[in-house]
Amino acid sequence: MLIAPPSQDPSPEALEQPVRPSAPISRPTPNPQSQPLTEKNSPQPHPSHTGVVRRIVPVGEEKLVALTFDDGPWPDTLAVLEVLRQYGVKATFFWVGLHLQKRPEIAVQVVAEGHAIGNHSWSHRNTPMTPEEAGEEIERTAALIRHTTGLSTSLFRPPGGRLHNGLADYALQQGYTVVQWSVLSKDTEPLEALTIADNVLQGVQSGSIVLLHDGGGDRSKTVEALHTILPALQAQGYRFATVPELLESNRAAVPKAHAN
Ligand SMILES: [Zn+2]
């Protein structure tokens, strides 16, 4: 098995077999338990491996795409926020507890600017662990997120996208939605900004979840790529949604279908 360095997310090809097909969530859903949960305090414990999402196709006509930024809060987060603000874009940030502990003021700014947040473990460890260790990784970060921002998040992204080291299982049992991605920017690789932008623009379709990084290293190329990505997708008619908005857009059909 490939072990990624701590702040790198490998390409999906390097990952273990996904537990859920990469196909979009379809409607109608025969098994209600396969619907993504957005409420952390769901009444039923979430059955293992049913709440993993990679792409979430909106029900309506609107073209939506969700940008996700991993491994912050980080000094480069501020530059990412500035570009997002410039284009009126909301995104979703998955935080590493250790990084959050060092830069709480940046986390507060992310939330204040209207972005969504998720849990990306405490230490970014992605080797196999016991349920107790997995619980520590997730709960410690969740507690610090609550302490820092006053918010609870129902979103978890496993470091490296790894689904079989105990972390995702623990998160699913606790009712989290495990958020993977369908488009890889490869912005942790030594690529030019235009190549990073091209990776995103070539891959995006409606409901895509795009993996980017605001933390874990020098993210100036990511910031530069955003100056290409954001106007290009807006020109193609996309609206940028947070992951919670994307989940909601997929659920919106249920009451409508009943009303008809
Ligand atoms: Zn990561």
Residues whose N, C-alpha, C, O or C-beta is under 5 A from the ligand:
A	BS01	ZN	S7 D9 D70 D71 P159 G160
